Amino acid sequence: MGLGNLGDLSNLDLGQLQQYLPNMNFPASKDEVVSEVQNNDAPQDVIDQLKNSSTDTFNNADEVLQTVRGNR
């Protein structure tokens, strides 16, 4: 189930993000999170934000969300 064009990622909410992280156990490395969202057909903008992040480890889905939104 895709979101289509998310537009501004600052509007992405935790529920939407979690559909791309259904099997993610935290803490998780950036590579693990990127792999999980790619495997669950996340929009390329979400994948790119994570790949370009300076964060190496995420402790929970909210940290992933803040990174995708560009707040971290």
N, C-alpha and C positions, 0 to 999 in steps of 0.2 A: 504494500500500500504506500504509494508515494505521495508527496505533498505537491508535486508539480513544481512550479516556480515559487519559491519561498519569498522572493523579493528581498526585502530588507531583513537580514538575519537577526537584527535586534528584536524582531517580533517573534522569533522562534521561542516556543515555551518548552518546559521540561517534558511535558507529556508527548509533544511532537518528537523531541529529541530521543526520548526513551524507546520509541518504536525502532530506532536504528541501533539500539544497544540492548536488545532483549536478553542476551546471555552474558553480558559483561559483568565480571566480578571485579570489584575495586578493593584496594588500589590497583591501577593498571597503568602500564607504560603508554606513552603516546603511540608507539607502533601498534600495540594491542588494540587501542581505541580506534585508530585509523583503519586497521584491518576489519574490525567488527562493523564499523559504519559502512565501509565499502561492501562487505558481504551482505548487508541489509539494505542495499540500494539507496543510500543517503544521497541527497543532491550533491553535485560536484562542489558547490560553494561551501558546504559543511565540511567535506573532506579536505578541501584546500585550506580552510581556516585552521583545521587541526594540524595538517602537515606543516604549515607555516608558523605554528605556535612555538614559542620558546619554552613552553611547559613540557617537562619530560615525564612526569607522573601525575596522574589524576586520582584523587582520593574518593571521588563520588561523581555522580552524573551531573550535579549542579556545577561542579568545576568544569566539566566538559562544556556545559551550556554557556557558562560565562566566557570561555575561550572562543566558542563558535560565534558568540555575539560580539566578540572583540573587546571584552571587558577585562581580559586577563592576559 
